[in-house]
Amino acid sequence: MTLSQLTQSVEHLAAASVHLTDAELASGAFAWGDYGGVRMALLGTAQDLDALAASLHVQRAAAGNPPTRVHRLLAHHRSAYRDLQGLLEGIEPAELTRAPAQGEWSVMEAFSHIDSAERNFFISILAGLDAQVQGTAAAMPPREQRAGILAEANPAPTAHADPAERLAAYARLHFLVEEKLAGLSDAQLEARSPFWEPEQSSVAFRIGRFTAHLREHTVQAEKALLALGHIPGEARLHIRTLYRALARVEGALIGAADLTAECTGLAETVGGRAGAAVEAVADSAALIDAIRAGNAEGVDALLAKNPLLADASDANQQSAVMVAAYAHQFAIAQMLHKASAELDIFSAAAIGYLPEVEEYYDWNPATIDWYAKDGFTPLQLACYFGQAEVALWLIEKGANIHAVSKNGATLQAIHAGVAGRNPTIVRALLDAGADLNAQQAGGFTPLMAAEQNGDGEIAAMLQG
């Protein structure tokens, strides 16, 4: 039961996370241990599962019950099965039945082929094992008898069944295969398995075909989804990793049912992560809204509820500190900083926190000319937000005053300085050789911007 609970917890986490955007995954409002980011709900769980699988293998070895050859073969099959599950997570049923082009298979047509082939593989294996016991030549039973042989996995999916029914039918088959074959000896694996090949293959080979055939048509299903425009985002890619890690735990427990209790603790932990991650995403959005509205009390309440929200980000993956800076909510930016928001060189420059800028420079002097996600350099940000101490320090250290922003503004530091309306910064830029005639988007020169702003002192500097 405990393995089942772990599986259900992982499936719940996957279902809750599959539609999260890359920006939502990047939010620092959730942490796995010391590692921040909503994505860690998935990545951390995968690592926890891998650690559990490794522990289970050690315990099996110590108990004198290492995985047998058939256990390992069936574990490969489970891995392929979970990978397919990860691929299909959260895809709408209508998309599973839609063909990418005329004459091409839909995902469900590929899936039906997987199911049909594995039923026949299984019947072939059972026939071979029975013939080995009877000492007779192995032969496939007549088609009309085959459904009865797989009664425990019936009803087989029909072409008209909905995707959920067909997936459930295949799941019954998959787990029946493991149940019936997990106890096979190495001698039984060498029994002959009749199928279409002129020379009968071994049962071991046929079990391997479960996996190889499943992987082949998982690729086909993935190609169909890509052709339909389903480009996987980060969440879906992490979910496939998550399911593969789950399969490693399940594989480690094939033939070792006495160890399933080891899954209890992780099942409970993972069970709480889905809700925590989803709540962190919702609270991140609420925090960003509160920042933009200048609602300091709302920000304070959210930080009290979850201090990790200081590292939240918006839909453009802009940090909460930078959102506050662009909203000219500098008091809130300082609140976030005091709440231990992690600053990069860009946010540190924007809010005037020189020690962090210096730390980045000491680590790598090239950072002073890096470009942020929104296309601005640290100097341009310090200039725009009127952070004179940081701006002058960057100029002194040789920051490129002629660098052009990598966005639609196409501005230089002098334009940002004029926009920031800080005469001290503008004078420092001019003394450093800023281009008075540089044009930003729209053909605006620094002087034109100063005159438009009504900044007589700065305009006089630019004319002088």
N, C-alpha and C positions, 0 to 999 in steps of 0.2 A: 504493500500500500504506500509506503514512503517514497519509493521510486515514482509511483504514479503521481504522488503529490508534488514531487520535484518537477516532473514533466509538465503538470498542469500550471505550476508557478511560472515556468519558463515560457509556456505558451501564452499565458496571461500577460507577461512582460512584453513579449513580442507583439501581441495584438495591440497593446496600449501604446507602443512606441513606433509602429511601422509607418505611420503617417506624419511623424514629427519632421519638421524641416531641418535643413543643415544648421540654420541659425538657432533654432530651438535646441538642437543637440549641443551647440557651442556654449549655451548659457552656463555660467558657473554656479548656478543656484542649487546644484546637487553635487554631492561628493561621494566617491567610493573610497573610504579611508581618507588618505591625505591627497587624493587625486580628484580635482574638481572638474565639473562638466557633466551635463545631462547624459552625454554619450557614454560616460563611465557606468551608467546603469546597465548598459549592454556589454561594453568591453570588460568591465569589472566582473560581471556575472560569468562571462565566458572564461575569464581567468580563474574564478572560483571553481567552476565546473572542471577545468583542466586539473586544478590542484586536487580536487576530489577524486577524479579518475586515476591520477598518479597514486594517491593514497590507497585506493581500492586494489590496484595491482600489487602494491607492496604487501598489503594484508593478505591477498590471495597467495602470494609466493610464500609468506611466512607460515600460512596454514597448510602448505603443501597442496594447494589447489590452483595451480597456474592455469591460464586459459589453454584449452586444447585447440587442436587444429580447426575443428568445426566452430568452436567459439570465435576464433579470430576471423574466419570466413563470414560468419553471421554478423560480427561487429562491423565489417566493411559494408555489408548490406544495410545495416542500420544507419551508418553514416550517410550513405547515398539517399536513403529514405528521408532522413531529416533535412538533407540539403534541398531536396525537392520541396519539402514542407516550407522551408525558409524562402524559397523562390516564389511560392504561391501565396505567402502570407499577405493578407489584406487586399488581394486582387479581386475586383468585383466579378461575380459569376458571369455577367454578360461578356466580360472581356475574356474569360476563360473559354468561352464557346465561340468567339469570333475569330474567323480565319484571317490571317494577315493579307492574303491575296487569293484569288480564285484558283482552286486546285491545290492549295496548300493546307496543311493540317492546322487546326486550332490547337490550343493547349490541351483541351479535353480529348481531342482525337489522339494526340500523342500519349496522353495519360491512359486512355482506354487500351492502347496498344501495350503499354507497360503492364497493365493489369492482366490482360489476356495472355500475354507471353509468360508472365510469372505463374499463372495458374497452370499452364501447360508444363512449364519447367518443374513445378512441384509434383504434378501427377507423374511425370517422367521419373523423378527421384523416388517417389513412393513405389512405382512399378519396379524400378531397379532394385530397391531394397527388398521388396517382397520376393523377387526372382532369386536374389542371393540366398534368402532363407529357404526357399523351395528347391534350390538347386536346378532351376530351369532357366531357359533363355529369356531375357528381359524383352518385353514388348509393351507398347503403349496400349491401354485399354481402348475399346471402341468409344467414339465421341459421345454416344448417347449415355455412356456410363460415367463420364467424367464429372458431371455436376454432382452426382451422388457422392463421389469420392471426396469432394470438397464441401460437404454439407455444412461443416462448421464455419466455413467462410462465405456461405451463400446468404442472401441472394447475390449472385454476380451482378455487377452494374449493367444496366441496359443502355442502349444508345440514347434513350429518351429520358433517362434519369437525370436529375439536376446535379450540378457539380458537387454539392455537399454530400449527396447520397453516394456518388461514385468515389469520392475521396474516402468516405467512411467504409465502403466495401473493400477498397484496397487496403485500408488500415487493418481490417479484420484478417485479410489474407496475409499481410506482412507479419503480424504477430503470431498467426497460426503456424507459419513456416518456422519461425524461431522455436515455438513451443514443441513442435514435432521433431525438429532436427537437432536441437541443441545437445542431445545425448548421444549423437552418433560417434562411434569409435573410428579410429583411423582405418580399420579393415572395412567398415561399412562405407567409408568415403571412397573406397576403391571399387565398390559395386558398379556395374555397368548401368548407365542411364539412357534408355532408348529415346530417340527423337528423330529428326529428319536426316541427321548425318549418316553417311554410309557405314562409318565405324563408330560404334557406341562409345560415348565419352564416360568418364567417371562421374560419380555423384559429386565429388569435390569440384570438378570442372563445372557441373551444372549449377551448383550453389554460387560459384564465381560468376556465372552468367546472370544470376539475379542482379548482382551489383553492376556488372559492366553494362548490361542492357538498360538498367535504370539510369545510370549516368549518361548513356548515349542519348536517351530521350528526354532527360532533364535539360541537356544542352539544346535539344530541338525545341523544347517548350520555352526555354530562355530566348532563343532566337525569335520565336513567334512573338513573345512579349515585346522584345526590342523593336520588331518590325511594326508593332501596333503603337509604338511611341512610349512604352513603359521603360523609361531610362531610370535605373535604380538610383535613388538618393543614398546618402550616407547611412540613414537608419536601416534601410533594407539590406545594405551590404553588411552592416554589423549584425543584423538579425540572422543572416545566413551563417556567419561565424558563430553566433550564439547556438544555433541548432546543431552545428557540427560538434561543438563542445559538449552539448547535451548527449549527443550520440556516443561520444567517447566514454561518458559515465555509464550509459546504458550498455555499451559494449563490454566494459569492465565487469559488469554484473551478470553477464550471460554465463550461466552455470555456477553462480555464486549468490543465490537468493538469500543466503544467511547474512549477507552484508548490506542488504537494502536499508537497514535501519540507519546506516551511516549518512543517508541522504536527508534525514529529518531536519537537522539544523539548517542546512542550506535551503531546503524547501521553504522553511518559514521566513528566512532572510529574503530570498528572491521574491516571495509572495508579497512582501511589503514594498519592494522597490518600484513596482509599476505605479502604484499610487503616489509614492514619493516623487518620482520623476515627473509624472503628469502634473502634480501639484506645483512642483518647482517651475515648470513651464508656464502655468497659469499665473503664478505669483510674479514671475519675471515680467510678463506682459503688463500686469497691474502696476508693478514698480515703474516701468518705463512710462506708462500713462501718467502716473503721479508726478514723476520728474518733469515731464513736459508741461503739466498743468501747474507746476510750482507748488505742489501740495507737499510741503515739508513734513506735516504731521502724518500724512499717509505713507510717505517714504519711511519715516521713523517707525511706524507701526509694523510695516512689512519687514524691515530689518530686524526688529525685535522678535518677530515670529520666526524668521530664518536669516541669520546673519550672512549666510552664503549669497544672499541676493545682492550683496554689494558688488559681486562679480557677474551680475546678470548682463544680458546684451539684448539689443533690439533686432528687428527683422532683417536689418542690413549687417548684422554681426558687429554693430558699433557698441562699445562698452557703455555701461550705465554712466560712468564718469564722463565719457565723451558726449553722450546724449545730454547730460546736464550742462556741459560747457556750451554746446550748440544752442541749447534752449536759454542760455544766459542765466542759468540757475546755479550760480557759483557757490552759494551757501549750501545747496544740496550736494554739489560736487565735493565740497569739503566734508559733509556728513558721510558720504560714501567712502572718502579717503580715510576718515577716522574710523570707519567700520571695517578697515583693512581691505578695501578694494585693491586688487592688484593693478598696478600702473605699468603700462608700457611706456616707451620713451615719448610717444605721441600724446597720450593723456597726461603724462607728467608735464610736458611742455605746455599743454593747453591750460592746465590749472596752476601753472607756475611753481611746480614742486622741483626745485633745482637739484636736491640730493639724488633723486631717482635718475634724472637726466645725466648727472655726473657718473652715476654707477654704470649706466649703459655705456657711456663713453669710455670709461675705464676698462670695461669688458671688451669693447670693440669700437674704436674711434669712428669706424665707417657708419655707425648707427646714426650719427647726426645728419646724414644725408639720405637716410632711408625714406621710403614713401609709405604712408599709412594706407589702409584699405580704401579710404576715400580720396587718395591721390595727393595728399599734402605732406610736406616735410615737417620735421619738428620745428625748424625755424619759422616756416610759414604759419604754423599753428600758434607758436608763441607770439608772433607779430600780430596776428589777427585778433587774438584774445587779450592783447595789451600786457603780456607778461614780460615786462622790461628786463627784470633780472635774468630770466632764462634766455631771452632773445640776445641780450648783450653778451652773455657767456658763450652762446653758440657762435655768434659772430667772431668773438675773440678766438675761439677754438678752430675757426676756419670753415664753418658751415658754408655751403655753396649758396651765396645770396642770389645767384642768377638761375638757380634751379627752377624749372617750370613745372607747375603742378600737373599731375597725370589725371586730369579730369576735364570736364567741360569749361572750368574757369580759366585754365591755362594762364595762371597768374604766377608772378615772382614774389619774393619776400617783400619788395617795396610796395606792391599793390596790397598785400596783406597788412603791412604796417600802416598804410594810409587808411585802410578800412577799419583797423583797430583804433585809429585816432589817438595814437600815442606819440607825441612829438619826440620824446627821448629815443624811441625805437627808430623813428624815421631818420633822425639826425645820425644815429649810429650806422644805419644802412647807407646813407649818403656818403658818410666818411669812409665807408668800406668800398665805395665804388659802385653803388647800385645804379642801374640804367634808368635815367629820368624819362626816357622816351619809350620804354618797354610797354607793349600793348597787351592787355589781357583780353578775354573774350568780349566781343562787342566793340573792340578797338579802343577801349578806355585806357588812357595813360594815367599815371599816378596823379598828375596835376588836375586832370579832368575830374577824377574821383574826389580829390580834396575840395575842389571848388563846389562840386555837387553837394558835398557834406557840409559846406559852409565853414570849413576849418581854415581860417585865415592864416594862422601861425604856420601850419604845415604847408599850405599853398605858397607862402612866402619862402619857405625853405626850398621848395621844389623850383621856384622861379630864380632863386639866388644862385 
